[in-house]
């Protein structure tokens, strides 16, 4: 077995609970977003009938439970354990910032995609009677009426600003503990106002999870290219502006003390793990 493979397996054995937390969070996000979409958007829903045909109002209401769910996951015990990235673009940006090793980053991304795919297929079955309605579209993110170019620009813009707000919050001792709430509020605003442009993704795993389950890959590349490139670029610029600054942890809820174990430990694990087979 090669050294790189041994390192990956050793990391998986040691940090698997962190990765499972990321998978559970990614799946939960899709479950909450899908259920909220049916409740708010389906014509037979009492909530939709009460809200009427005001699309902006419906998007505002839709953003509230999703934003709240993200905040609750971020500050939950499991969310604080893994960092509640829930998004490969966020994880890759923190890898660029030196907060995660390459092996931890690999597993974070794998489990995030795995969780999102699980959530997507689960909702495809559970919500089948309502999910294919044109107002729901199986919760797939697709470019809006303005086309792929506008969707790409919109996703790049909201992704860059999202990462900027996250780094701005985590870089301050005072703002750090409110980072999760800031991001949850920002996400709710994006859902309210940006959804018509691109479907509001920010997240390659979220988009892939529903796209594969629905068999609809329209413009899927947009939701990989824009978030990953934009968040990575913001991370690079942040490092340059702050002269190579790194984070002791990449926990969206903030971290009061340096971690002694796990992906954010001050001393990163050595590979292969000398105790991995014990």
Secondary structure, 3 states (H helix, E strand, C coil): CCHHHHHHHHHHHHHHHHHHHHHHHHHHHHHHHHHHHHHHHCCCCHHHHHHCCCHHHHHHHHHHHHHHHHHHHHHCHHHHHHCCCCCHHHHHHHHHCCCCCHHHHHHHHHHHHHHHHHHHHHHHHHCHHHHCCCCCHHHCCCCCCCCHHHHHHHHHHHHHHHHHHHHHHHCCHHHHCCHHHHHHHHHHHHHHHCHHHHCCCCCHHHHHHHHHHHCCCCCCCHHHHHHHHHHHHHHHHHHHHCCCCCCCCCCCCCCCCCECCCCCECCCCCCCCCCCCC
